[in-house]
Amino acid sequence: MHSHSIKVLLDLPELNVCAIQKEKDQVLIEVTPIDATQPCPVCASTQTIRRGTAYQRKVRHLAAFGKRVYLLLPAIRLTCKDCHAHFVWHYDCVAPKKRYTKAFEATLPKQAIGATIAHAVRLSETPPTTVHRVVRQWMAVESVRVQRRCEQQAKVSTGLVLGIDDFAIRKGHRYNTGLHDLRGGTFLDVIPGRTIAELQDYYQAQPIWQTLNPVAVVMDLAQGYHTFVKEMYPNAIRIADRFHVNRYVTDALQNTRKLVQKSLSPFAKADVKQTLPYIREAP
């Protein structure tokens, strides 16, 4: 295969392929930059001169034909004639001092989605620390992008239905509140705390949630949530969460059954239980 064809497959337009060699389960591709010089990163001057190659970088690239592919990049030293700064050639395909190309690192989060870091490590044959670092950096960027998209989707929705519910960080001690777009099926935000004061403070710090225009808000029967929603979204219909209502109704029926059957005969007690077979025995 000609070096031009290999260059097309590599999809690295800034590099020229010089030589290729195969060693067991890996392919080594020696490359050089197409440009003769590079602008100074300090003063942006194009008056730079080469000072030779300090060493050769071995950088892992995308796999090909079931084998690991490595690029051998020359670490070219340069000097700026104008500001006399000394620097090393910067490659667009790989960050400075990294051992993996940007294209290779972009594949690691895809292998970890829906799986574990250990699974991605086995598939990519990459150290766990590297996979964890790349996935963590990807999540920091991706979570912001997804949240912005969910925010805009909720903001332009004409039939927006919000869901507000608390969840325990430490049961009995710390609680947070989740804000959901129920019709859009998205999780909008996590609000620290669940008291009226904590909700109000957070809404003041996040004005985007004040611009929403929901037609309804679904929540549990906590008085604090109803007071907050009435104040923040006065035109929205407040709907009690069916799961909480069902629990309250079930508990009330159980308590009533227990109270009534105390004065009944054993036969009547059994008859009451048979009349309400859908109610589970309370612990």
Secondary structure, 3 states (H helix, E strand, C coil): CCHHHHHHHHCCCCEEEEEEEEECCEEEEEEEECCCCCCCCCCCCCCEEEEEEEEEEEEEEEEECCEEEEEEEEEEEEEECCCCCEEECCCCCCCCCCCECHHHHHHHHHHHCCCCHHHHHHHHCCCHHHHHHHHHHHHHHHHHHHHHHHHHHHHHCCCCEEEEEEEEEECCCEEEEEEEECCCCEEEEEEECCCHHHHHHHHHHCHHHHHCCCCEEEECCCHHHHHHHHHHCCCCEEEECHHHHHHHHHHHHHHHHHHHHCCCCHHHHHHHHHHCCCCCCCC
